[in-house]
Amino acid sequence: MRSTRSFGKLTLAASVATSLILSGTVLASGAVGQDTPVASAASGVIFLDQGSAWTDAARRDFYSRDQGSQMIPYAWLAALTTADGQPFLGDQFARYGYLPNPGADLPVGFTKAGPAGQEMAGMTCAACHTRQISVGTQQYRVDGGPALVDFQALLSDMLDAVDRVRATDATFATFAAEVLGANAPKKKVTQLRKDVDLWYLRENALRTGAYPTPLWGVGRLDAVSMIFDRLAGLDLGKPPSYLIPGNIKLADAPVRYPFLWNAPKQDYTQWPGFAANGSDIYGLARNTGEVVGVFGKFRPRKSFFHLFGIDFLNRGTPNATSVQFDGLLKLEDLVKQIGAPKWPFAIDQGLAARGQAIFNLPDNQGGCVSCHGVTPGVKRIPGQSTWATPLLDVGTDTRQYDILARESDPGVLKGAHIPFLTKPIPNPATTFSLLGVAVGGAILQSGSWVPAIWRDRGAKANLSLSSEVSPEVQAPMPSNDVKQALDDSFNDAAAAPADGKHRYESRVLFGIWATAPYLHNGSVATLADLLRPASQRAALFKVGAAYDTQAVGLAAVQPGLNSDRVTTGCDNLNSGNSRCGHEFGTTLSDADKRALLEYLKML
């Protein structure tokens, strides 16, 4: 997330038994796009070289670190079945593209946390940001890469599985016996039924109001809508459901998952660049919002005795926030260690050197460096430096800006504000501002900003936030630079620009070869296609794990899990699926395009 002034919003971000870690960036050799890897594994998956800091221990931590997501009780999940009667967890969600995590009960990016017998299944960053690609029969792991998963299909199928449990007394009795044991007291069975019905009511309200048709498909998610809809639609109403159904809006602006390496170094994050970045304070705000979007429990309530008249955390109650601030800080540390993946195949060094010269040309001559080179960004926290992330309108799809402009009934947050930072929340309010106040209030009340600011200043902070001591006693009042950082974390002006421009971030392109499809909405299959005019880009292609080393992106044939990506042209720029825009390098000769692609493999 990003931005400047006025609290308002956050964003809003795989494993096998046998592996080889590649070393070396590029090795000299032969033909462009050659399919012979520098190193190979006889079986299993090749884990790409992503720098010396990215160790096996860091990877394992990243795959399962709890951030506070509470998707569904694990015991329920283990008792659910598919439509044909098989265990819902039988393949560890491989049918949706999620990757096995040896030694764990759930796949990469899913968590199982809580007291024994009461564990909750949830998600963490790695679910959406761990990628696997294939060339021939060989699989390659890209940690921090945009996942090739069908998240919406998983959620829809899970809802259907719970609905089958509710269908009859007999189906529920079977489910209850699995969850509670064969001779559970009637009182517990009755409570379980209430809990299941309430879970279904809330999640089905989200499906009914938000899930689009057709589905987002493999490799995409309307993350901003899901964050908005979960906060405003599922968390701010009256108990016991906390629903405000009218706040749930269609999630019809899907984007591809961004890659995580170097994300902490950007001076802005989120595709539209509405979130300031460049310190652990900003990272904490960005990631707290992300947890809200992936099943974090967040039930603020009016309270005269709490910070700013709102108890954002509800500690000591059944509705206590599930956000794990310690986990979020640790995850940000892990993301800082993920390096860009190194191309595992041969490189034509001479051709790449020619491509580098083209990359460094001005953009009006087909170059890339003016938008995608490494230059200093905005310095928001003393001692912290970033890379510039230019926010530019290059004629791409505009739909996400409609999402950012949405308004909601603030429910329990009506009138809430953070003194000297925000104005009291009106009714209706921009959903962006609701998110900003909710996230900022939770961070201030939790005291989690304290270890974040210590990290920013290079201190060896080890403050635990799990204490039951009152957070108002535990944490000092934030200094002005902390308040300013929180204020800068979300930018209303960037979300609704007065000049009507639809700006998206231009990232440094390290590892870009491993992140197809391209443009913020995933509407272009390969880098070779991106170097063609929009009118010549494919209107239909398949999204899946099979990789094309010559075109640098998705292969035309996808034998495994895949979905069709149907795109629109420049005549329908607000479809959410337009392939229009970013016509840089399109006038280069075919030979120059081949050279540029060869260089992009090396980044």
N, C-alpha and C positions, 0 to 999 in steps of 0.2 A: 504494500500500500504506500501511499505517498502523500506528501504534499506540504501544504503550506499552512494554511491558517484556518482554523475552525474545525474543531473536533467533529468528525463525521464519519469515519468508516474504515473498515479494514478489509483486508481482502477476504484480502483475502490478501501446491503443492503441493516377490522375487528371489531363491537360493538353492543350491544343490549340493549333493554329496561330494562331487568331484570337481575340482577347478584348477585352472592354471592362471597365474597372474602374469600378464605380459609385461615385458620391460622394453624400453626404447620407444622413441617417438615415431620416427619414420626411418625406414631402411631404404638405401638406394635400390633402384632396380627398374624393372621393366615396364610393362605396358600400363597405360592408364586404366584404372578400374579393374586391375587384375584380381582374380578371386582367390589367390593363394595367400593365406594369412602368414604373418611373420612368425607366429607360434601357434600351435594347435594342440587340442586335447583329444585323446583317443575316445574319450566318452565324457559326458557331462557338459558343463558350461565353461566357456572361457570368460574369466573376469578381466575386463580390460584394465590396462594401466591407467590409474587416475591419480597418480602422484604418490610420493612416499608417505604423506600424512594420512592417506586413506588406507588404513590397515584392516585386517580381518576383524579385529576387535571393534573398531569404529563401525564397520559395516554391520556387524551383528547387533550392535546397540541401535543403530539407525533403523534397522528392520523391525524392531519391537519396542522401542522406547515409548512409554505411556505418556500421552499428552492430555488425557482427560476425556477422551471420546467414550461415550456409552451408547453404542448402537442398539444392543439387545442383551438381556442376560445370557451368559454363555450356556447355562443349562437348557434354556429354551432352544437356542440355536442347535445344540447337540441333539435335541429331541425332534426337531423339525424334519420333514421329509419332502422330497421333490414330488412332482405330480405323478410320477410313476412308482412312488413308494420307496425310493432309495434315500439313504441318509443325506440330508441337505449339505452336510459338511463332507460328504464322502470323497470328493476329489479336491478338497481344500480350495474350492472356488476356481480351479483351473479352467472350468468351462467358461468363465468370464475373463480369463486372461491373467489372473493373479498367479503369483509364482510361489513354489514350495519353499518352506522355511524349515529345514531339518531340525528336529528336536523340539519343535513348537506345535501346539494344537491348531494353530491358524496360519495362513500364508503370510508371506512378506508384507509388512505394512499393517497387519492387524494385531491387536493387543488383547490380552486376557488379564484383567487386573481387578483387584478387590479382595476382600476376605474370603477364605476358603469356603466353598459352597455358595458364595454370593458373587462370584466373579462376573464382570461385565465384559462382553466382547466389544471392541471398539476399533478405531482406525488411527493410524499415525501417518506422518509425512510420506513414508516409503511406499504406501499403497498406491499413491498417485504419481510418485516420482522415482520409480524403479522400472527400468525398461529392459526388455530382452529382444534382440533382433537375431535373425537367422540368415545365413548365407549357405545355400545347399543344406546339408544336414547339421551343420555346426551352429550352435547357439552362443551368443555373446551377451554378457551382462553389462548394462550401463547404469550404474548407481547415480541417482539424482536426475536421470533422464525422464522424459515424459512417458508415463505408463501407457501401454497398449491394452487397456482393460475396458470392459463394458459395465461401468458403475451403475447406470440406470437399470440395466437388465437384472443385476444383482438385487437392487432395492425392490424392484417390482416382483421378482420371484420370491423374495423373502416375505413380502406382504401377502402374496398368494398362499405361501406355505402356512403363515399364521392364520389366514382366513380359513384354510382347510381344517385347522385345529378347532376353530370356533363353529364349524358347520353343524355339528350335531353333538348331542350329549356323549355319544359313544366315542367320537373322535377326540373330544376334549378329555374324556376319562383316560384314554390311552396316553395322551400327551401328559396329563397330570401325574400318572403313574411313573412315566419316564423322568419327570422333573422332580417330583416330591417323594417318590417311592410308592410301592404298591399299597401300603396301609396308612397313607397320610391322613391326619385328622380332617374331618369335613370342613372345619373352619379354614384350614390352610388351602384346601382345594377351592373353596369359595373365594378366598382372597386372590388366589392365582387367577381365577376366571376374571375377576375385576381388573387385575393388573394387565392381563392379556387384552381384554377389551379396550382398556384405556390406551395401551400402546398402539393397538390397531387403529383406534379412532384418530389419534394424532398423526400417525404416519400415513394413513390413508387420506386424511385431509390434505396432506402435502402432495401425495400422488395425484389426487383429484384436481387440485388447483394449480400445480406447478409442472408436472411431468408433461413434456411435449410429445406430439405424434407428428412425424416419426421420432424415434428415440435419438438421443445424442449420438449413439453409436460408439464404436471402439475409439478410444484415445481422446475423447472430448467430454467436457462437463461445463454447464453454466454455473460456475462456482459462485459468482457474485449473487445471482438470484437465489441459490440455495442458502447462502449465508443470510441474505435479507429475509427470505421466507421462513427460515427456522427461527431467527430472532423475533421478527415482527409477527409472524403467524403462529408460532408454537410456544413462545416464552413470555409474552407480555400481557396475556389475558388473565381471566379470573380462574382460580382453582375450581375443580381438580384438573381440568384439561389444559388450562392456560392458553387455549386457542383464541385467536382472532381470525376467523376464516377469511374475512375480507382483505386481510393483509397478505394473503398468499397469492402471488401472481405467477403467470406462466414463465417458466425458465427456458426461454426461447432464444438466448444469445450464447450458445455454447462456444467455448474456446478450447484450444489444445492446452494440455498441461504444460506449463513452462519448465525449462530445465533449471536445476537448483545450483549447479556449480557457478561460483562467482556471484550468486544472487546477493549475498551480504555486502558485496563491493559496489553494487549499483547505487546511484544516488536517487533513483526512483524504482518502485516495483509496482506490480499489477500491470496488466496489458495497457490500460488507459493512463497509467502513470499518475494515479491519484494518491499514492502513498509515498511519503518521504522515506528515505532509507539511509543506511550508512552508520548505524550504531545498534547496540543491543536493545536500547530503549525502543527504537523503531521496529526492530525485529520482534520484540515482545508484543507490541501492538498488532503487528501484521499477523503473527501466529496465534494470538488469542482470538482474533476474528476468525481465523481458519478453523479453530476448534469448534466455534459456534456452528460452523457450516457442516461439520462432520460429527454430529450427534453429541456435542458437549451439552451437559445439563447446565442451564443458566436461567435462574428464576429470580430476578431482582424484585424487591418489595419495598413499599413505603416504610420508612422507619425514622422517626424523629431523632432517635439516639445514634444514628449512623451517619457516615460521611455523606454530606450534601443532601441529607434527607432521604436517601435511598440506601438500603442494604443490598449491595450488588452481589454479595457472596453467599448470604444466607447460611453462614457456618453454624454448625451445631444443630441443624434441622434436617429433615429428610430431603429438603429441596436445596441443600448446599450445592454450590457450583462444583462441577466435576473438573473444571479446568486445572490442570497440573502445571503450575507456573514453573516449578523446578524443572519439570520435563521439557517445557518449552525453551527454557534457557539452555538446557543441555543439547536439545535438538539443533538450536541455532549454532552452538559450538561445533556440532558434528557437520552441519552443512558447510561451515567454513573450511572443513578439512577435505571436502570432496573436490577433486580436481577435474578438469575437463578430460573426457576419455580420449585416449590416443588411438588414431587410426591403426587397426591391426593388420592391414594389408600393405602390399608394396606401393611405393610412391615413385613416380618418375620425377626425379629431382630437378632435372633441367626444365621440364614443363612447368613444375610448381614454381620455380624461380621466375619464369615468365609470368605466371599467374599472380605472383606477389606484386610485380610491377603494375599489373592491371588493377589489382585491388587498391593500390595506393594512388591511382589516378583520381582527379576530381569526379564528383558524381555525374556531372554533365558529359563526361567522357566514358562513363561506364564503370567508374571506380566505386569503392565501398567505404574507404577509410574515414570520410568526413562524418558518417553516421555511426559506423561500427568499429572505429579504431579505439585504442586505449588513450583517453585523455582525462585530466583531472575533473572530478565532479564537484558538487557543492559540499563544502565542509560545514557540517551542522553541529558537531560535537568536537570540542578541542582535542586535537591529537588524532582524530579519525579522518581518514581520507577515503574518497570513493572514486569510481570511474563514472564519467558522464554518461547518462542514458538519455539522449535527445528524445524529446517528445514531439513527434511530427505527424502531420496529416498527409499521408502519401496515397490517398484515394482508396483505402481499403474499407471493408465492411463497417457499417456504422451502428449496427444493432445494439452493441453493448452500451452505448450512451443512452439509449432509451431506458435500460435497466437502471442506470445510475440516477436518473431523474425521478424515480418512483417516490410516491408518498404513502404514508401509513398512519393508521390510528396508533398513537404512542402507548395506549394502555397504561400500565403502571408507571411508565416513564414520563407521563404528561407533567410538565413543569420542572422536570429534572434538569439540572445544569451543573457545570463545574465552574465555581466562581473564578472570575478573571480569565476564563478560557472560552466558555460557551454561554449562549443565551438560553433562558428556560425553553424547554421543548414545547412547541405549540401543538394544536390538533387541527388539521393533520400536520405531520412533520415529514421532512424528507427521511426516507429509510436510512440514507447515508448518515444523517446526523444522529439518528437513534443508535446506530452501530458505534459511532464515535464516542458518544457519551457512555454507552454500556461498557465498551472496552476500556476507555480511559478510567472510568470509575472503578472497574474491577482491578485494574493494575494499581491504581493509587491505594485502594482499600487493602489490597493483599500485601502491599509492601514489596511486591516483586520488582518494582523499579529500583530498589536499593542495590541488589546484586547486579542488576543490569547496568546501572551507572558505574559501579565499581569495575565491571568488565571493560566498559568503554574507556575508563581511565587507566587501564593496565594493572589494576589491583588483583590480587589473588583472592577473589571473593569465594566464600563457601557458606553463605547464609542459607539455611534451610527455611522454607516457607510452610512447612507442614505443622508447625506449632499450633496448638489450640488457643494460645494466648490471643487476646483481642488484637486484631491487626492495627487498630488505632493506637494501641499502646506499643505494639511491636515495632512499628515503622515510624520514623520521624516524618515531619511534613516535607514534601519535596521542595527542592530549591527551584529558583526561577528557570534555570536552564533545563531542568527535568520537565517542568510544566510546559516550557516552550517546545521541547522535543515531542511531548504528547500532543500538543496543539498542532505541530507540524506533521504529525503522523497521518493526517487525513485532510484532504484538500477539497472543500466543496467547490471551489472555483474550477479545479481541474475536472471534477465530475460533471459540471454543467458550465462549460466555457461560454463566456458572453459573446465571443466572436463566431460561435457555431462550428468551430473546427472539431474534427474527430481525431484526436491525437493518440498515438500508441507509442510505446517505448521502442527505441532502437538499441538493442543490446550488443555488447561485445560478442563476437562470433566464435569464441573458443568452443570447440566441440559441436559446432552447428551441424556437422555431418550426421550426428547421431540423434537428431531431434525431429525428423520429418513426421508428419506433413508440416508445411510452412504457412506463413502469415499467422496472425494471432488466432484466427478461427480455424486453422488447419485445413484450408481450402485448396492448397497446392501440394501435389504429391511429392515432388522432388526439387532439388536445387536447379536441375536442368530446366524444369518447367518454369521455375521462378524467373529464369533468364529469358523467357519468352513473353511476348505481349499477352495481356489477359485474354484477348480474343482467341489465342492459340493454346491456352491451358485447358486441361481436361475438364469437361463438365461432369464426368463421373469417373471415379476410381475407387479401388478397394483399399481399406486401411487394415493393416495387419503387421505381423512381425517380419515377413520376408523382405529382404533388403536388396536394393539394386546398387552395386558398387560403381557402376558407370554413370548412371543418372544422379547418384548420390541422394537416395531417399527410398521411398516405398517401391517395392517390386510390383509389376503389373499383375502378376498372378500371386494370390495369397492362399496357400493350401490349408492353413490352420484357421484359428479364430479370426474372423474379419467382418467388416460391415461396409456397405456401400456409402461413399461420400458423394452426395449429389450437390453440385454447386450451381450458383447463378452468376450471371455476368454483370457488367457495369450498369445494365438497365434496372437492376434490382439490388442496389447497394445496401439496403436495409434489411435484407433477408436473414441475416445471421450466417449465411453460407456463401456470400459473394467471393469470387476468386479475383476480383478486380483490384487494381492498384499496385504499388511498388514496381513500377516499370523502369527499374534501373538495370543497366547492363543488357537490356533487350536489343540494343542496336549493335552490340559487339559482333564481330565475325564469329563463325562457328569455331575457328581455331582458337580465338581468344577466349571464348566461353569454355572450351575444354581446358585451357590453361588455368583459368580462374577457378574452375571446379577442382582441379588438381591441388591448387594452393589451399582451398577451403578445407580439404581433407586434413591438412597439416595443422590447422588451428586448434 
